[in-house]
Amino acid sequence: MNFPKFLLGDNTDFPDAVFVIHTEFPRFVINLENDEIEWLEEFDKHDEDELANETENLIKEASEFYDREVSRYEES
């Protein structure tokens, strides 16, 4: 099964949270309410250094995805 790069998620136990799930490496879930990230991968030291450089870009992409999805929802 193929998944899109990003998915939206919500849960009634967290009514103010909006989750964006990144399905490609490095997989993670970000809570856009507070920008908290939960990584779904295990990293070695080399990966952690590279990840530190990429994290800001990944957060930006996740936020842009959310904004795009909301605007499409509001248009329909």
N, C-alpha and C positions, 0 to 999 in steps of 0.2 A: 504494500500500500504506500502511496506517495502522500506526503503531507506538505502543506505550504510552509514556507520559512518561518512564519509567525502565526500563532493562534491566539484568540482572545479567550479568557476564562473569567468566570465569576463564581461566587459562592455566597449563599445567604448567611452563612456563619461570619462572613466578613463583608458587611453591606457597603462599606465605603471603599473597598479595595477593587481595583481592576488589575487583573493579571494578564501579562503578555507572555506567552510561551515561545521560546526560540527553539526550533526543532532540529537545527543543524549544529554541528560542532562549532563551538562549545555550547551544549544544550544548557538552557537555564530558564527559570521563571522569574520575572520581575514584577513586583507590586508597584504600579505607577502611583499609588497613593503616597508612598514614602521612598520610592526608588530602591527598596530592599531587593537584593538578588539572591536567589538560591540556585547554586550551580548543580547540575545533574550529572556532572563528570568528576572524575578524580584526576588531579593534575600532578605532574612531577615538577621539580624546580624549574626546568627549562620552559615548560608550559606556563607556569605562573608568571614568569618574566614577560613572555609574549602576551599573555592574557591581560596583564596590567596595561599594556599599550593599547589593546583592542577594546577594553571594557567601555570606555567613554563612547566610542563609535557604536558599539552594540546597543547601549542605552538610548542613544540618539535614534538609531534605526527602529527600535521598539516603540519609542514615543511617536515617531513619524507614522509608523504603521497604525497605531491606535488612532491618531488624529485623522488619518485617511479613512479608516473604517467608520468612525463616528460621523464624519462628513457625508459619507455614502449613505449611512443609515438615516441621517437627517434629511437628505435629498429625496428619499423614497416615501 
